[in-house]
């Protein structure tokens, strides 16, 4: 899966896909951090998730 997103960016749709991928990975990391009760890490991941969502919406 990583190879699919590591390729050279060929345009806006590929960038949008990359940001969607990052957003999904952040959601999964948030779940792991939550299980570990890592509150500050959860907060930081959530902020990155929101930023990824904003970027995705602007594309």
C-alpha positions in Angstrom: 0.0 0.0 0.0 2.8 2.4 0.8 4.2 2.1 -2.7 0.9 3.2 -4.2 1.2 6.6 -2.5 5.0 7.0 -2.7 4.9 7.5 -6.5 5.5 10.9 -8.1 2.5 13.2 -7.8 0.8 13.3 -11.2 -1.8 15.9 -10.4 -4.5 17.2 -8.1 -6.4 13.9 -7.8 -3.3 12.0 -6.7 -2.6 14.7 -4.1 -6.2 14.4 -2.9 -5.8 10.6 -2.6 -2.6 11.1 -0.6 -4.2 13.4 1.8 -7.1 11.0 2.2 -4.6 8.3 2.9 -2.9 10.4 5.6 -6.2 11.2 7.2 -7.2 7.5 7.3 -3.8 6.6 8.9 -4.2 9.4 11.5 -7.7 8.0 12.4 -6.1 4.6 13.0 -3.2 6.0 15.0 -5.7 7.9 17.1 -7.4 4.7 18.0 -4.1 3.1 19.0 -3.1 6.1 21.1 -6.6 6.2 22.8 -6.2 2.5 23.8 -2.9 3.4 25.4 -4.5 6.4 27.2 -1.9 8.7 25.6 -4.0 11.9 26.0 -1.5 14.4 24.6 -0.7 12.1 21.7 -4.4 11.7 21.0 -4.8 15.5 21.0 -1.8 16.0 18.6 -3.0 13.3 16.3 -6.5 14.8 16.3 -5.1 18.2 15.4 -3.2 16.6 12.4 -6.4 14.8 11.4 -8.4 18.1 11.4 -5.6 19.7 9.3 -5.7 16.8 6.8 -9.5 17.2 6.6 -9.1 20.9 5.9 -6.5 20.2 3.2 -8.6 17.5 1.6 -11.7 19.8 1.5 -9.7 22.6 -0.2 -8.5 20.3 -3.0 
